Amino acid sequence: MESTESTAKNEIEIEPVTRLEGHGKVTIVLSKGKVKDVQFNVTAVRFFEKFLEGRRAEDAPIITPRICGICPQPHHLASIKAVEGAWGVTPPPAASKLRELMLLGKMIQSHTLHFYALAAPDFVVGPFADTSARNVVTIAKHLPDVVTKALELMRHGQELAGLVGGKPIHPVTAIPGGMSKPLIEKDRDDWLKKMERIMELAEFTASLGLKVVESYWDVITRIGVVETYYIGLASQGVHNFYEGTIRVMSPKGKIEADFSPKDYLDFVGEHAVPHCYVTHLYYKPAGYPDGIWRANTLARINVVDRMAMPRAQELLKDFRSKVGRPCHATFAYHWARLIELIESVERARQLLEDPQIVSQDIKVEDVQPRQGNGVGCVEAPRGTLIHNYWTDEKGIITKANLIVATNNNVGAIEKCLQHVAKQCIEEKAHEKVKFPTPMIKV
């Protein structure tokens, strides 16, 4: 990213903001050397809620994955759950397990991509290196074995999502009442043979990530530590990407709400700001801006009581022993992502070992469209995702409301940017913390 400073307006503009999905800009407004305001400007308008109006509800799970090329599986699944909620349909258990397996494949792929391509370059090359060097190409040049492992792990996740979803991008197999195709035993057996290698790659990634955490400990614990609310799915308090209740944790660590996704409008507030087309989401009972929350990996790690899988739980215990609960360190998102990566691989293996995963009983026959209101909710890699559809008696969508995963974080991103801008511009905090020697010298 590049920054430009206007002395006339006394503004610093950082545009484009890279390593995000879409286009953005950061505007820092100064007054006499002090930070007066910081804005996170997002100008994209997608109109997907309007695209869905007048369409058959069963088309929505095919349309909505186009919202995000990185995360089409979560949209596919949140959408189908919303349709089933509106029509009063419950899929067979085997179908739900297949859907979860598809989602886990996406989590493996996306968390690996995020760590190696979006986060690691700044840490491994060093945040003060030239911007042209802080990318995965530099890492590939100096650490080719690491990048080879990263690509292999990403490929496994993408292929698993594609196996269950019919396509690795924009899946098609989730249908009202279940799944359109089963997982055959041969494919299941082949994937079980791969799981040891996949776990080996995930453990390697976690080990590398923890070395980064240790090296940057002073930075992590002192820069960008911002108190907010947190939101995430949990199944009776246990970490879950696919189903459960939505938990909201206060900045002090209290679970303020634990509600069914269908009741989200009682708890989710949206605040429009003039400098951004994306609304700021917040915990409605707390009001705006006090109730601004964060979603994504750290938020999920904060709100759950424990992880579902044993190895991930070990990592969570180590995490909490060092940073407590809740953890407000923004850079700890990367650490939380590693815990979820291990959880995803463990849970995928558990599902593949479940005899029901190859069941032929994967859909309800004779699903009938009807008038209704349905809410579907899953966790996308970047946060809690909600689809809400209203349908008429013919099953046509008359209204749609989408709470997109990244949207949960926009208000908190701006709050964090304001905090860090003041730390670095006014307090020169970046000069007072200890930055390690870069792992790669360029």
C-alpha positions, 0 to 999 in steps of 0.5 A, a space after each residue: 500500500 502507498 500513503 500520500 500526505 496532503 499538507 493543505 488538508 492535513 490528511 494522510 491517505 493510504 490507498 489502496 489498502 491491500 490484502 483484503 477482499 475488495 477495495 479500501 482506503 484509510 484516511 487519517 485526519 491530523 490537527 496540529 500533529 494530533 490524530 483528529 479522525 481516522 476513517 476506513 473507507 469502503 466504496 463497493 456496493 454489491 446489491 445482492 439483497 436486491 438481486 435475490 428479490 423475485 428469485 426462486 429461493 432454491 436459486 439463492 444458494 447458487 447466486 450468493 456464493 458469488 458475493 465472495 470468491 474467497 469464501 463461497 462455501 459459507 455463503 452457499 451453506 448459510 443460504 441453504 439453511 435460510 431457505 430450509 428455515 423459511 420452508 420448515 425443512 430439516 435435512 438428514 444428519 448425514 447431509 448436515 455432516 457433509 455440509 460441515 465437511 465442505 465448510 471445514 475444507 474451506 477453513 483449512 484452505 482459507 486459514 492457510 492462505 491468510 497466514 502464509 500469503 496475507 500475514 506472514 510476509 510482514 512478520 517474516 520479512 519485517 514490517 519496516 522492509 520495503 513494501 515491494 518485498 513484503 509478499 509471498 514471492 519474497 518468502 518463496 524465493 528465500 524459503 521455498 520449502 515453506 511455500 511448497 508446504 503452504 501450497 500443499 495444505 491449501 490444495 488439500 483444503 480446496 480439494 476437500 471442499 470441491 469434493 463435497 461441494 461439487 466444485 472447489 469454487 461456487 459449490 452446488 451440492 447443497 439443496 433444500 432438504 439436504 445434499 444432491 450427491 453422497 460421499 462414496 466410500 472410495 473417496 472417503 477412504 482416500 481422504 482418510 489416508 491423506 489426513 495424517 499428511 494434512 495434520 503434519 502440514 497443519 502442525 508445521 504451520 502452527 509451529 511456524 506461527 508460534 515462532 512468529 508469535 514468540 518473536 513479536 511478543 512485545 508488538 502483539 501485547 502492546 500495539 493495537 490492543 483494543 477493547 471491543 465486544 466479540 461475536 461468534 457461534 458456539 454449540 453449548 459453549 463449544 467451538 463450532 463453525 456450522 451450527 449453534 447459538 450466537 454468543 456475544 462477549 463484553 469487553 470485560 469477558 462476560 457472555 452478554 447474550 447467547 441467542 438463536 440465529 433467528 433472533 439476530 435482529 434483537 441483538 445486531 445493530 447497524 450504524 450507517 456512516 457517511 464515509 463508508 458504504 459498509 455499515 458498522 455492526 454492533 451489539 444493539 443493547 449496548 448501543 453505538 459506538 460502545 457496542 462495536 464488536 469483532 468477529 473472525 478467529 480471535 472473536 470465536 476463540 474468545 467467546 467459546 468455553 473450549 474447542 471441540 477437538 483435543 489438540 486444538 484445546 491444548 493450543 487454546 489452553 496455552 493461548 489463554 495461559 499467556 493472553 487471558 480471556 478475553 484477549 484484545 490484542 489485534 495481532 493475536 488474530 493470527 495466533 487464533 487462526 492457527 488454533 482453528 486450523 488445527 481444529 478444522 483438520 481434527 474435525 474433518 478427520 473425525 467426520 471422515 471416520 464417522 460411518 454416517 458420512 457415506 450414508 445414502 440418506 442425504 435428502 428429504 424427498 418432496 420438499 415444497 416451497 411455502 411462505 415463510 421467514 428463514 435465517 441461516 447462520 454459519 461461520 465464514 473464515 472472517 466472521 459470523 455470516 447470516 442470511 435471512 430470506 422472506 418467501 411467498 407461498 410460491 417460494 419466491 424471495 420477497 425480501 433478503 437481509 445479509 449480514 456478511 462476515 467481514 461486515 461485522 469487523 468494519 466498525 472495529 477495524 476503524 476503531 483499531 485504526 484510530 487507536 494505532 494511529 494515535 499510538 504511532 503518530 502521537 506516542 511513537 509507540 512503534 519506536 518503544 517496542 521491541 521488533 525482532 530481527 527479520 527472518 528474511 533479509 532483503 
